[in-house]
Amino acid sequence: MYIDGVSGTRARRSPGSTLKPFIYALALDAGLIQPQTLLDDAPRRFARGSPENSDRQFLGPISASEALRRSRNIPAIEPANRLPGGGLEAFLRSSGVDLPQLSHGLVFVIGATEMPLEDLAMLYEELAYPKQGSLPRRHTRQGDPQLPAKRVNPRQGGENVAVGEAHGLRFGRDGHPGRGARKY
């Protein structure tokens, strides 16, 4: 889609909270968290400022599943900082996402970087239709229907793909930390 010669899908824009599911998926895969792991939703200070949640409130200890469901910024910081192998930035760059050279660290957690919509769609497609060696599927619930193996490469054109719920990121719905929950 082009408007006045600008591609609406290739133009960089803020991803907002759309990268949080990838933080949690990578943290789950690395064994850093479980859905019931308690994360701290409390004020934090960094050299470049103090990030906030969109509602400017803090909830205290919150399970990873509830933090993702509510799209809380602050609880996502700790798992993002602990990701191995270059973290979310390395994952995004190795996935072919077109990121500004100066984007790194906290900007990914709070959605303050820029990326093309087409690249974001490609990442979510990969959650639904994983390739060999990509994001894991092992976090799905038993009995979930498998999605069809249809793949569309958005860079080659083709039809629109409605992904539905991303299988790799399903958490419990109660948000209760349960037994054995760890707090960071």
N, C-alpha and C positions, 0 to 999 in steps of 0.2 A: 504494500500500500504506500503510495507516494502522495504527499501533499506539498505543493510548491517545490517539487524536486527533492524533497527530503523523505527518506524511507521511514515510515512510522514504526516499522519493526526493527530496523537497524540503528535508529537514533538512540543514543544513550539516555537513560533516565534512572531515577532512584528506584531500587528494587523494594524499598520499604522493608517490611518484615518477611518478605517472601524467601529470604535466604535462611531464616531460622530453622525450617525443617531439615535443611542440609547439615546445620550445626548439630542438631540432635541425632540425625541418622549417623553421622560420622562418629559422634561421641558414643552412641550405642554400639556401633561396630567395633570401636576401639576398646570397649569394656569400661569406659570411664563413668558411665551412668546406666541406670535401668529406669524404666518408666516411673517407678516410685521413689527414686533417689530424691532426697530433699535438697533443693537449691535455695540460696538466700536472695530474697527480693528486698534488698535494703540499700540505702544510699551508698554510693561508691565514689571515690575521688581518683582521678588519673591526672597525669601531667597536662593533658590537653583539656581537662574539664571534668564535669560530673554528668554522666549520661542519666537520662530519666526514662521512665515508662511513658507511654503516650497519654495516660491519665494523670501523670505527675504524682502518683501515689505509690506506696510500697506495701506489700502484703506480708512480708516476713518469710518464714520458711514455706516453700511451695514445692510440690512434686514436679518432676521434669515434665510429666504428661500434662499437668495443669498449666505449667508455665508456657508450654508450647501451645496448648489450646487457647490460652488467653493472650498469646503473643507478647509476653513480658520481655522487655529488653534486658533488664539487669540480671535475672537468673541465667540467661544464655551466655553471659560473659565468661563465667568460670569454665564451663565445658569447652567453649570456643578457645580459650587461652591454653587449655590442656591438650588440644588435639595434636597428635603426632604428625610427623612428616610435612611440616609447613602449614598445617591446619587447613582452614577453609579456603584461604587464598590460594594455596598450592592446588587444592582440589579443583577450584574454579578455573584456574589457569590451565591445568592439565586437561580439563574437560573442554578446552577451547573457547571459554568465555572471554569476550573482548572487554578487558578491564583497563581503566586508566593506570599508567605506570606507578603513580603515587598512592594508589589505594592499598591499604594494608591495615591489619589489626582490628581495632574496635569499630572501624567504619563498616565492616561487614555485618557485625552483630546488630547495629542500630540502623542499618540500611542507608548509610550516608555516602555510599559509593555510587557509581553509575554503571549501567550495563544495558545492552540492547535487549528489548523484549524477546526477540527471536532466540537469544541465548538462554534466557530464563525459561522459555517454553521448551527448549531442547533439554534442559536439566530436569524439568518436571516430566517430560516424556521418558527420560531415562529411569525415573522412579517407577513409572508404570510398566515400562517394557525394557527391563534391564538387559544389557549385553553381558556376555561372559566376562567376569572380572570387574564389573562395575559395582555400583551400590548394591549391597546385599539384600536378599529377600528373606533372610532367616527370621526377621522380626514379625512376620505375618502370623495371624491367629490361625489355629487349626480349623480347617473347614472353609476358609475363605475361597471364593471362586477365583480361578486363575484368569487373568486378563488375556485376551487374544494376542497372538504374537505379531500382530500388525505393527509395522514401524514406518514412520514417515520422517524423512530428514527435512526439517524446515528450511534449510539452506538450498535445497534443490526444488523448492516449490512444492506443489501437491496440495492435498486437501487439508482442511482443518481437523485437528485431533482433539476430542474431548477426553481428558485423561480420567476424570473421576477421582476417587480417593486413592492416594498414593499408598500402595501396599506396604512399602518399607517403613512407614512412620506411624503405624497405628499403635495407639496407647490405650490403656484402660480408660473407661469413661468416668469413673467415680472420683478421680483426683486424690484419693486417699493414699497416703504413703505406705500403709501396711507394715508388716513385720520386716525387719532387716533393712529398712530404708537408711541410706547414708546421707549425712548432711555435709556439705562442703563449706 
